[in-house]
Amino acid sequence: MATGWAGDTAVQDQIDATVDDAVKRARSRMAKGPSLERCEECERPIPEARRKAVPGVRLCVNCQEAADREDASFAGYNRRGSKDSQLR
């Protein structure tokens, strides 16, 4: 495949960068510290079973589902290697 000025490993480098970014993002979102007894969004109690199952939990199930839906809108691709990235 003709890649112009790109090196032989350019495609794999872009894939690796995308994966690395996703891992960093996931790690940064992991809860830290002790689990909360009440949801930090709505103040509902967080059941003990959830606190044991998810160390560092901060949200009740309903608020976590809402946060997950919001995160689903994340684009999930790496624009660093895109020739169009400077045009937008």
C-alpha positions as CSV (number, residue, x, y, z in Angstrom):
1,M,0.0,0.0,0.0
2,A,1.4,3.4,-1.0
3,T,1.7,5.6,2.1
4,G,3.4,8.6,0.7
5,W,5.9,10.0,3.3
6,A,4.6,7.8,6.1
7,G,7.0,5.2,7.4
8,D,6.4,1.5,7.2
9,T,5.0,1.3,10.7
10,A,2.8,4.4,10.5
11,V,-0.5,2.5,10.5
12,Q,0.5,0.3,13.4
13,D,1.8,3.3,15.3
14,Q,-1.5,5.0,14.9
15,I,-3.3,1.9,16.1
16,D,-1.0,1.6,19.1
17,A,-1.5,5.3,20.0
18,T,-5.3,4.8,19.8
19,V,-5.2,1.8,22.1
20,D,-2.8,3.6,24.5
21,D,-5.1,6.6,24.7
22,A,-8.1,4.4,25.4
23,V,-6.2,2.6,28.2
24,K,-5.1,5.9,29.7
25,R,-8.7,7.2,29.6
26,A,-10.1,4.0,31.2
27,R,-7.5,4.1,33.9
28,S,-8.1,7.8,34.7
29,R,-11.8,7.0,35.1
30,M,-11.3,4.1,37.6
31,A,-12.5,4.9,41.0
32,K,-9.9,5.4,43.7
33,G,-10.2,5.3,47.4
34,P,-13.0,3.8,49.6
35,S,-16.5,3.2,48.2
36,L,-19.1,5.8,49.1
37,E,-22.2,4.8,51.1
38,R,-24.3,7.3,49.2
39,C,-24.2,8.3,45.5
40,E,-22.3,11.4,44.8
41,E,-24.8,12.5,42.2
42,C,-28.2,11.8,43.7
43,E,-27.4,10.9,47.4
44,R,-29.3,7.6,47.2
45,P,-27.7,4.8,49.3
46,I,-25.3,2.5,47.5
47,P,-26.1,-1.1,48.5
48,E,-23.3,-3.0,50.4
49,A,-23.2,-5.7,47.7
50,R,-22.3,-3.0,45.1
51,R,-19.7,-1.5,47.3
52,K,-18.0,-4.9,47.7
53,A,-18.3,-5.8,44.0
54,V,-17.0,-2.4,42.7
55,P,-14.2,-1.1,45.0
56,G,-14.2,2.6,45.1
57,V,-17.7,2.9,43.7
58,R,-19.0,6.5,43.8
59,L,-22.3,6.2,41.8
60,C,-25.5,4.3,42.2
61,V,-26.6,2.0,39.4
62,N,-28.9,4.5,37.8
63,C,-26.4,7.3,37.9
64,Q,-23.7,5.0,36.6
65,E,-25.9,3.9,33.7
66,A,-26.5,7.6,32.8
67,A,-22.7,8.3,32.9
68,D,-22.1,5.2,30.7
69,R,-24.6,6.4,28.1
70,E,-22.9,9.8,28.1
71,D,-19.5,8.1,27.6
72,A,-20.8,6.1,24.7
73,S,-20.9,9.3,22.7
74,F,-17.1,9.4,22.9
75,A,-15.7,9.3,19.3
76,G,-13.1,6.6,20.1
77,Y,-10.7,7.2,17.2
78,N,-7.4,8.9,17.1
79,R,-7.1,12.0,14.9
80,R,-3.4,12.5,15.4
81,G,-2.6,10.6,12.2
82,S,-5.4,12.0,10.1
83,K,-4.4,14.3,7.4
84,D,-7.8,16.1,8.0
85,S,-7.0,16.7,11.6
86,Q,-5.5,20.1,10.8
87,L,-8.4,21.2,8.7
88,R,-11.0,21.0,11.5
